[in-house]
Structures are given as C-alpha cells and as structure tokens.
Amino acid sequence: MLSPRVIRLLRLVMPASVLCSALLACREDPVEPPPPRGSAAEVIYCAAAAPIWVAFRDGDGSWERALPEVSGSRTAFRHVLTSERAAIASLMPGFAREFTVLRVLYGAPAELSAEGDTTAASCVVDAGKSLRGSVSGVDLTQLAVVNVGTSLRTAVNPRLGLDFSVESVPNGPQDLLAARTTDGPSPTRLILRRDLDLPDGSLIPGLDFESSEAFDVMTANVTYENLGGDAAVNFTRLITRHGDFPIPLLPVTTTRTTQPYAGLPPGKLLAGDLQQLHVSANGTAFRTANMFFRVPVARTVRLGDPIARPSITAIASDGTLRPRARFVSQPDYDRVTSIVYQQPARPAFVLTSMTPAYAARSGGYTLDVPDLSAVAGFDASWALRPGLITTWTASRVGGTLPFGRNPVPTDGATRLTGTMQDTISLP
C-alpha cells in the first residue's frame, strides 16, 4: 500500500516531473506565459504541504525571504519580479523534522508557480477512515488487489483469506478499482466503482470477480523506439476524478521492441478519465516514456536518448558545500533539468532545477546550489557539508506535458525522462 505519508516523502526528495511520470497522475493548470515586468510571482501550496522557509531571486539580484500568506486551506508566497530570469528556494521539512529538503528552481518568472503543491495527496490533513471488505471469485492460483482513491492499495491472497481492510481513506468521494490477476492464460479482471463515500468502519459491498459488475482488461501492443538494446517494461494507470490506479498486467522486462500493454475498455470510462502508458528502460542510464490515452490501440512510444553525464564541481564557500552541475543541451529534454544531492551522513537533501527558458537567458544549463547564508531565517544545517561522500541523482524531462508537480494531462500528451546516479566527494 502506498500511503499518503510515503507519497509525501517521494514528493519532497524527487524532482516533481520524474515522480509524476512514474507514480502519480498529475494535475495542474498549464504554465502561463511570462508576466509583464513588475508583476508578482505567486506560488501556492496546501497548508499541509507548505514549506517553512521561502526566498526569491530576481535576475542576478540578492535572495530575499518571502513570508507566507495564509488564506483558508491555502498558503501563498509572492514576490515582485522585474527580470526575465528568476529563482525560488524553499525548505521542506521531513516527517517530524527527521530530514530537510532544500529545493531551488531557476526559471522564467511565470514558471516559478510550478513549485506550488495543491495535489490531493499532499493536502490530506485528517487521519482518514478505515473501510473493510471481502472479495470472491478468486481461486488459490490468483491474487486480488484493491485500490481506493489516489494512493491506497491492499492485496488479498486467497490462501490467507478473502477479507481486507483499507486504512487512512480520505473523507469525501473516492473511486475504487479492484483487480484479479493470475499467472495463467486468463485475462486480468477488474471491478470499478465510482464515488465511494462510506462512513468510518463501514463494510464495502462484496467484490465478486465472477459477477456482471466485473470485466476483462483490454490489451494492445506497444512498439518501443530508440530502445538501443536496453531492457524495457511497461505498466498502465487509470486516472479518474477521484482515483489513480495501476492496471495490473504481469510485467515482462525484455529487450524485445514490441510488448503488450493493458487498458480499460472505452465503455468503462467517463468524460475526463485518462489512461497512462508508462515505459521504463534500464541501461547505463534510466529512461522513461509516458503517453496519455483514452483507448488501448497499437501504439509506438519513443524513448529519449540517455542523458549525458553532468560535470560537477564545487563553488568556493566557507563551511558549506555548494556544488555546480553543468549539463549539455539535449533536444529530447526540453522541459526541466534537475539534480538532487544527498549525503548519507546527514539528513539533508538539496535539489536544484532549471528550465530551458532560464538556460537560454543565462548561457546554458549551469545549476548552482546558491549561497543562502545571508538570507533571513536560513539555517546552515539545511546545507551540504564539504568533504563528505555525496550521492547525486540527475534527471531531465521532455515531452509535451508541462513540467511541475501536477500538470493536467490530455489525450495524446507525452513525457520523457532520463535519470542517472553516482557519488562524488568534493572538498
């Protein structure tokens, strides 16, 4: 089960675009055109997901702290910007302040709003409720998986019993997708229920995979382009107004360029529902390709090129480590470039990201960890330390889907990502 707590952790330490492509159905208005000079950048969070410290930089000016503006369940940070280049730095505490995540985004002024977080998974503030249920029509060679809402999942092994419980279900309507999988030739069978809104402790009406409510998944073939001899695997997700569900199909990791993928029949979809085909290829670098669609038909999905290794050096600084990562331009990745640093000896993560708009106005992709020591409220413990082994994870994102924590996907939208990881020790 992927709990809201785990979802929130992944949102903190992974570049948002990479996380969305792999785990979450992502929703947010597309990024607006750059604002006129002297306009205010506005970055909005759910109160539960708001950072504890934020600073902005206008062009090459000094970093300036921004204080939160709270209105109901939303927290906003605003800053007047006059340059075509800007940046935002924010500090997100981990659970019970067990670790910190310092995030820095360099972009055009209007692009800074993409750092905001108003997604459902991040905005849950109540403990939720517990629901119980049972499945039938499942034999000892099969397995049932029950998904509720955007992040709750539980498995039912008939050898251990047919009852299940789902904890921490958010209040309000949630969709439910139950799946019966098998190792044999029988297709995966699904049950989809809409707008489930039961009181705490309620019993979900029985899920019978042999009833008329259940239906088989559809399958079609996907052909991978630019696989380059790497091994690839795919899975599909269903995205609804009140849910985000994996569609089980036994994954096969293979170097073959054509593979089946799963989907729901179009007759089971409502207006606004989408399906997401996710392809992962693992070689010297990790690559993914995502395509959003309505109907499972034969498709071709092209993976981006492996990302080029960044050059990482240290910027001179007193007492803290400020890495500088230089990336070459790669046409496949025209949305955002990011790198995360983490020192196993310390509970501090540092993430820097840059958009192509910023890179075009600053001479290329040079991602610096900035010196924030003079900004009001900044705590030196949030920074990296020199002389320690540091793990870095670089990622680049392209495709037609706008970058950010939760862009709105449309039928035919694509997202490409490339990722690599290594360790480095800088003085």
C-alpha positions as CSV (number, residue, x, y, z in Angstrom):
1,M,0.0,0.0,0.0
2,L,1.3,3.4,-1.0
3,S,0.3,5.6,1.9
4,P,-0.2,9.4,1.8
5,R,2.9,9.6,4.1
6,V,5.1,7.7,1.5
7,I,3.6,9.8,-1.3
8,R,4.5,13.0,0.5
9,L,8.1,11.7,1.1
10,L,8.6,11.0,-2.5
11,R,7.3,14.4,-3.5
12,L,9.9,16.0,-1.2
13,V,13.0,14.2,-2.4
14,M,12.3,13.6,-6.1
15,P,12.0,16.1,-8.9
16,A,8.3,16.6,-9.3
17,S,8.3,15.7,-13.0
18,V,10.1,12.4,-12.5
19,L,7.8,11.4,-9.7
20,C,4.7,12.2,-11.7
21,S,5.8,10.2,-14.6
22,A,6.4,7.1,-12.6
23,L,3.9,7.1,-9.7
24,L,1.2,9.7,-9.8
25,A,-1.4,11.0,-12.1
26,C,-0.6,14.7,-12.2
27,R,-3.0,17.6,-12.4
28,E,-2.4,21.4,-12.6
29,D,-3.2,24.2,-15.0
30,P,-0.6,24.7,-17.7
31,V,2.2,27.2,-17.1
32,E,1.1,30.7,-18.2
33,P,3.1,33.0,-20.5
34,P,5.7,35.2,-18.8
35,P,4.2,38.1,-16.8
36,P,4.8,41.7,-17.7
37,R,7.7,43.4,-15.9
38,G,6.9,44.3,-12.3
39,S,4.3,41.6,-11.8
40,A,4.1,39.3,-8.8
41,A,5.2,35.7,-8.8
42,E,2.7,33.6,-6.8
43,V,3.4,30.1,-5.5
44,I,0.5,28.3,-3.8
45,Y,0.6,25.3,-1.6
46,C,-1.9,23.4,0.5
47,A,-1.3,24.4,4.1
48,A,-0.3,20.9,4.9
49,A,2.4,20.9,2.1
50,A,3.7,24.4,2.5
51,P,7.4,25.0,3.0
52,I,8.7,26.5,6.3
53,W,11.0,28.9,4.5
54,V,11.0,30.5,1.0
55,A,13.2,33.0,-0.8
56,F,13.1,34.6,-4.2
57,R,15.8,35.9,-6.5
58,D,15.0,38.5,-9.3
59,G,17.6,38.1,-12.1
60,D,21.1,38.5,-10.7
61,G,19.9,40.3,-7.6
62,S,20.1,39.2,-3.9
63,W,18.0,36.5,-2.5
64,E,15.1,37.8,-0.4
65,R,12.9,35.9,2.0
66,A,9.1,35.8,1.4
67,L,6.7,35.3,4.3
68,P,3.6,33.0,3.9
69,E,0.2,34.5,3.2
70,V,-2.4,32.1,4.6
71,S,-6.0,32.0,3.3
72,G,-8.1,29.1,4.5
73,S,-6.5,25.9,3.4
74,R,-4.0,27.6,1.1
75,T,-0.6,29.2,1.7
76,A,0.9,31.5,-0.8
77,F,4.3,33.1,-1.3
78,R,4.6,36.2,-3.5
79,H,7.4,38.3,-4.8
80,V,7.5,41.2,-7.4
81,L,9.9,40.3,-10.2
82,T,11.2,42.6,-12.9
83,S,13.7,40.4,-14.7
84,E,13.2,37.7,-17.4
85,R,15.0,35.3,-15.1
86,A,14.1,34.4,-11.5
87,A,14.5,31.7,-8.9
88,I,12.7,30.3,-5.8
89,A,14.3,28.4,-2.9
90,S,12.1,26.6,-0.4
91,L,12.8,24.4,2.6
92,M,10.5,21.4,3.1
93,P,10.8,19.6,6.5
94,G,10.6,15.8,6.5
95,F,8.4,13.8,8.8
96,A,8.8,15.0,12.4
97,R,11.7,17.1,11.0
98,E,13.7,13.9,10.6
99,F,15.3,15.4,7.4
100,T,15.1,18.5,5.3
101,V,14.8,19.1,1.6
102,L,16.1,22.4,0.1
103,R,14.6,23.0,-3.3
104,V,15.8,25.6,-5.8
105,L,14.1,26.3,-9.2
106,Y,15.7,28.6,-11.8
107,G,13.1,29.7,-14.4
108,A,11.2,32.4,-16.1
109,P,9.0,34.3,-13.6
110,A,5.7,32.6,-14.5
111,E,7.4,29.2,-14.3
112,L,8.0,29.5,-10.5
113,S,4.4,28.8,-9.8
114,A,5.1,25.1,-10.8
115,E,6.8,24.7,-7.4
116,G,3.4,25.0,-5.7
117,D,1.7,21.9,-4.5
118,T,-2.1,21.7,-4.3
119,T,-2.4,18.0,-5.2
120,A,-4.9,15.8,-3.3
121,A,-2.2,13.5,-1.9
122,S,-0.3,16.4,-0.4
123,C,-3.4,18.2,1.0
124,V,-4.8,15.4,3.2
125,V,-4.8,16.7,6.8
126,D,-7.3,14.4,8.6
127,A,-6.4,10.8,9.7
128,G,-9.0,9.4,7.3
129,K,-11.2,6.5,7.9
130,S,-11.0,2.7,7.8
131,L,-13.0,0.6,5.4
132,R,-13.4,-3.2,5.4
133,G,-14.5,-5.6,2.7
134,S,-14.1,-9.1,1.1
135,V,-13.6,-10.5,-2.4
136,S,-15.0,-13.6,-4.1
137,G,-14.4,-15.3,-7.4
138,V,-10.7,-15.7,-6.7
139,D,-9.1,-19.1,-6.5
140,L,-5.8,-20.2,-4.9
141,T,-3.8,-19.5,-8.1
142,Q,-4.9,-15.9,-8.2
143,L,-4.4,-12.7,-6.3
144,A,-6.7,-9.7,-5.8
145,V,-5.6,-6.1,-5.4
146,V,-8.0,-3.4,-4.1
147,N,-7.1,0.3,-4.8
148,V,-9.0,3.2,-3.3
149,G,-8.5,6.9,-4.2
150,T,-5.1,8.2,-5.2
151,S,-2.7,6.3,-3.0
152,L,-4.3,3.5,-1.1
153,R,-3.7,-0.1,-2.1
154,T,-4.1,-3.5,-0.4
155,A,-3.6,-7.1,-1.7
156,V,-5.7,-10.1,-0.9
157,N,-4.1,-13.6,-1.0
158,P,-6.8,-16.2,-1.0
159,R,-4.5,-18.7,0.7
160,L,-4.6,-16.3,3.7
161,G,-8.3,-15.3,3.5
162,L,-10.6,-13.2,1.4
163,D,-11.1,-10.3,3.8
164,F,-9.3,-7.0,3.6
165,S,-9.1,-3.5,5.2
166,V,-8.1,-0.2,3.8
167,E,-6.8,2.4,6.3
168,S,-6.5,6.2,6.1
169,V,-9.1,6.7,3.4
170,P,-9.6,10.4,2.9
171,N,-13.0,11.8,3.6
172,G,-15.2,12.5,0.6
173,P,-15.9,10.5,-2.5
174,Q,-13.2,8.1,-3.7
175,D,-13.2,5.8,-6.7
176,L,-12.3,2.1,-6.2
177,L,-10.6,-0.3,-8.6
178,A,-10.2,-3.9,-7.7
179,A,-8.2,-6.3,-9.9
180,R,-7.9,-10.1,-10.1
181,T,-4.6,-11.3,-11.5
182,T,-3.4,-14.7,-12.5
183,D,-0.2,-16.4,-13.8
184,G,-2.3,-18.4,-16.3
185,P,-3.8,-17.5,-19.6
186,S,-6.9,-15.9,-18.1
187,P,-7.0,-12.1,-18.6
188,T,-6.9,-9.7,-15.6
189,R,-10.4,-8.9,-14.4
190,L,-11.5,-5.6,-12.9
191,I,-14.2,-4.0,-10.8
192,L,-14.5,-0.2,-11.0
193,R,-16.8,1.7,-8.6
194,R,-17.3,5.4,-8.6
195,D,-17.7,8.0,-5.8
196,L,-17.5,5.6,-2.9
197,D,-18.2,7.6,0.3
198,L,-18.8,5.4,3.3
199,P,-18.7,6.2,7.0
200,D,-15.6,5.2,9.0
201,G,-15.6,1.5,9.8
202,S,-18.1,0.6,7.0
203,L,-18.2,-2.6,5.1
204,I,-17.6,-2.2,1.4
205,P,-20.2,-4.3,-0.5
206,G,-18.7,-7.5,-1.7
207,L,-16.4,-7.5,-4.7
208,D,-17.3,-10.6,-6.8
209,F,-15.0,-11.1,-9.8
210,E,-17.5,-13.6,-11.4
211,S,-20.4,-11.1,-11.2
212,S,-21.7,-9.0,-14.1
213,E,-20.0,-6.0,-12.4
214,A,-16.6,-7.4,-13.3
215,F,-15.0,-7.1,-16.7
216,D,-11.8,-8.1,-18.5
217,V,-8.9,-5.7,-19.3
218,M,-8.1,-4.9,-22.9
219,T,-4.7,-5.4,-24.3
220,A,-2.9,-3.9,-27.3
221,N,0.7,-3.8,-28.5
222,V,3.2,-1.0,-27.9
223,T,6.4,-0.7,-30.0
224,Y,9.4,0.9,-28.4
225,E,11.6,3.2,-30.5
226,N,15.1,4.3,-29.5
227,L,15.4,1.4,-27.1
228,G,19.0,0.9,-28.0
229,G,19.3,-2.7,-26.7
230,D,18.2,-1.8,-23.2
231,A,15.6,-3.9,-21.4
232,A,12.2,-2.3,-21.0
233,V,9.0,-2.9,-19.1
234,N,5.6,-1.2,-19.2
235,F,2.6,-0.7,-17.0
236,T,-0.7,1.3,-17.3
237,R,-2.5,3.6,-14.9
238,L,-6.1,4.7,-14.8
239,I,-6.7,8.4,-13.9
240,T,-10.1,9.4,-12.8
241,R,-11.6,12.4,-10.9
242,H,-11.3,10.6,-7.6
243,G,-8.6,8.0,-8.2
244,D,-5.3,7.0,-9.6
245,F,-4.9,3.2,-10.2
246,P,-2.3,0.8,-11.6
247,I,-3.9,-1.6,-14.0
248,P,-2.2,-5.0,-13.3
249,L,-0.7,-7.0,-16.1
250,L,2.2,-9.3,-15.3
251,P,5.2,-7.2,-16.3
252,V,7.9,-8.6,-18.6
253,T,11.3,-6.9,-18.7
254,T,12.7,-7.7,-22.2
255,T,14.9,-6.2,-24.9
256,R,12.1,-7.0,-27.5
257,T,10.8,-3.8,-29.0
258,T,7.1,-4.9,-29.1
259,Q,5.2,-5.8,-26.0
260,P,1.5,-5.9,-24.9
261,Y,0.1,-3.3,-22.6
262,A,-3.2,-3.2,-20.6
263,G,-6.1,-0.7,-20.6
264,L,-9.7,-0.3,-19.7
265,P,-12.4,-0.7,-22.4
266,P,-13.5,2.7,-23.5
267,G,-17.1,1.9,-22.4
268,K,-15.9,1.9,-18.8
269,L,-14.5,5.5,-19.0
270,L,-16.3,8.7,-18.1
271,A,-15.6,12.1,-19.6
272,G,-12.3,13.3,-18.2
273,D,-10.9,9.9,-17.5
274,L,-7.5,9.1,-19.0
275,Q,-5.1,6.2,-19.1
276,Q,-1.3,6.5,-18.8
277,L,1.1,4.1,-20.5
278,H,4.4,4.1,-18.7
279,V,7.5,2.6,-20.3
280,S,10.8,2.2,-18.3
281,A,14.1,1.2,-19.9
282,N,17.2,0.4,-17.7
283,G,20.7,0.6,-19.1
284,T,23.7,2.8,-18.3
285,A,21.0,5.4,-17.5
286,F,17.4,5.0,-16.6
287,R,14.8,6.3,-19.1
288,T,11.0,6.5,-19.1
289,A,8.4,7.4,-21.6
290,N,4.8,8.2,-20.8
291,M,1.8,8.6,-23.1
292,F,-1.7,9.5,-22.0
293,F,-4.6,8.0,-24.0
294,R,-8.3,7.0,-23.9
295,V,-8.5,3.8,-25.9
296,P,-5.9,0.9,-25.9
297,V,-4.8,0.5,-29.5
298,A,-1.5,-0.4,-31.2
299,R,1.0,2.4,-30.4
300,T,4.6,3.5,-30.9
301,V,6.4,5.1,-28.0
302,R,9.8,6.7,-28.4
303,L,12.2,6.9,-25.5
304,G,14.5,9.8,-25.1
305,D,18.3,9.5,-25.6
306,P,20.3,8.5,-22.5
307,I,21.2,11.7,-20.6
308,A,24.7,12.9,-20.8
309,R,26.7,12.8,-17.6
310,P,26.8,16.3,-15.9
311,S,30.1,17.9,-14.9
312,I,30.1,18.6,-11.2
313,T,32.5,20.9,-9.4
314,A,32.5,22.8,-6.1
315,I,31.9,26.5,-5.8
316,A,34.2,28.1,-3.2
317,S,32.3,28.6,0.1
318,D,33.0,28.8,3.8
319,G,31.7,25.8,5.9
320,T,29.2,24.5,3.4
321,L,29.4,22.6,0.1
322,R,27.8,24.3,-2.9
323,P,28.0,22.1,-6.0
324,R,27.8,23.4,-9.5
325,A,26.4,20.9,-12.2
326,R,26.8,21.7,-15.9
327,F,24.6,19.9,-18.4
328,V,24.8,20.0,-22.2
329,S,21.7,20.7,-24.1
330,Q,19.7,17.6,-25.3
331,P,16.7,18.2,-27.6
332,D,14.7,15.3,-26.1
333,Y,14.6,17.0,-22.7
334,D,13.1,20.5,-23.2
335,R,11.1,20.9,-20.0
336,V,13.3,20.9,-17.0
337,T,16.7,19.7,-15.8
338,S,17.3,18.7,-12.1
339,I,19.9,17.3,-9.8
340,V,19.5,16.1,-6.2
341,Y,22.3,15.9,-3.7
342,Q,22.2,13.7,-0.6
343,Q,24.9,13.0,2.0
344,P,24.2,9.6,3.8
345,A,26.0,11.0,6.9
346,R,23.5,13.9,7.2
347,P,19.7,14.2,7.0
348,A,19.7,17.0,4.3
349,F,18.7,16.8,0.6
350,V,19.4,19.6,-1.8
351,L,17.6,19.8,-5.2
352,T,18.3,22.3,-7.9
353,S,16.3,22.6,-11.2
354,M,16.4,24.8,-14.3
355,T,14.0,25.4,-17.2
356,P,15.1,25.9,-20.8
357,A,13.8,29.5,-20.6
358,Y,16.3,30.3,-17.8
359,A,19.1,28.4,-19.5
360,A,18.6,30.3,-22.8
361,R,18.9,33.6,-20.9
362,S,21.9,32.6,-18.7
363,G,24.3,30.9,-21.2
364,G,23.3,27.3,-20.7
365,Y,22.4,24.7,-18.0
366,T,24.7,25.6,-15.1
367,L,22.8,24.6,-11.9
368,D,24.4,26.1,-8.8
369,V,23.5,25.4,-5.3
370,P,23.2,29.1,-4.2
371,D,24.7,30.8,-1.2
372,L,21.7,31.5,1.0
373,S,23.5,32.0,4.3
374,A,22.8,35.8,4.4
375,V,19.0,35.3,3.8
376,A,16.9,35.9,6.9
377,G,15.8,32.7,8.5
378,F,18.1,30.4,6.6
379,D,19.6,27.6,8.8
380,A,23.1,26.4,7.9
381,S,22.1,22.8,8.9
382,W,19.9,22.7,5.7
383,A,23.1,22.9,3.5
384,L,25.6,20.3,2.4
385,R,28.9,19.8,4.1
386,P,32.3,19.7,2.3
387,G,34.5,16.6,2.5
388,L,31.6,14.1,2.7
389,I,30.6,11.4,0.2
390,T,27.7,12.9,-1.7
391,T,25.2,10.9,-3.8
392,W,23.8,12.8,-6.8
393,T,20.8,11.9,-9.0
394,A,20.5,13.9,-12.2
395,S,17.2,13.9,-14.2
396,R,16.0,15.6,-17.3
397,V,12.4,15.9,-18.6
398,G,10.9,16.5,-22.0
399,G,7.7,15.8,-23.9
400,T,4.5,17.8,-24.5
401,L,3.3,17.7,-20.9
402,P,4.1,20.9,-19.0
403,F,6.5,20.4,-16.1
404,G,5.5,20.9,-12.4
405,R,4.1,18.9,-9.6
406,N,0.7,18.3,-11.2
407,P,0.1,19.3,-14.8
408,V,-3.2,18.4,-16.4
409,P,-2.7,15.6,-18.9
410,T,-4.7,15.4,-22.1
411,D,-5.2,12.6,-24.6
412,G,-2.0,12.2,-26.6
413,A,0.2,14.1,-24.1
414,T,3.7,12.7,-23.6
415,R,6.5,12.9,-21.1
416,L,10.1,11.7,-21.4
417,T,12.6,11.4,-18.6
418,G,16.2,10.4,-18.3
419,T,18.0,9.8,-15.0
420,M,21.4,8.7,-13.8
421,Q,23.0,8.5,-10.3
422,D,26.6,8.4,-8.9
423,T,28.6,9.5,-5.9
424,I,31.2,12.2,-5.6
425,S,33.4,13.7,-2.9
426,L,34.1,17.4,-3.2
427,P,36.4,19.4,-1.0
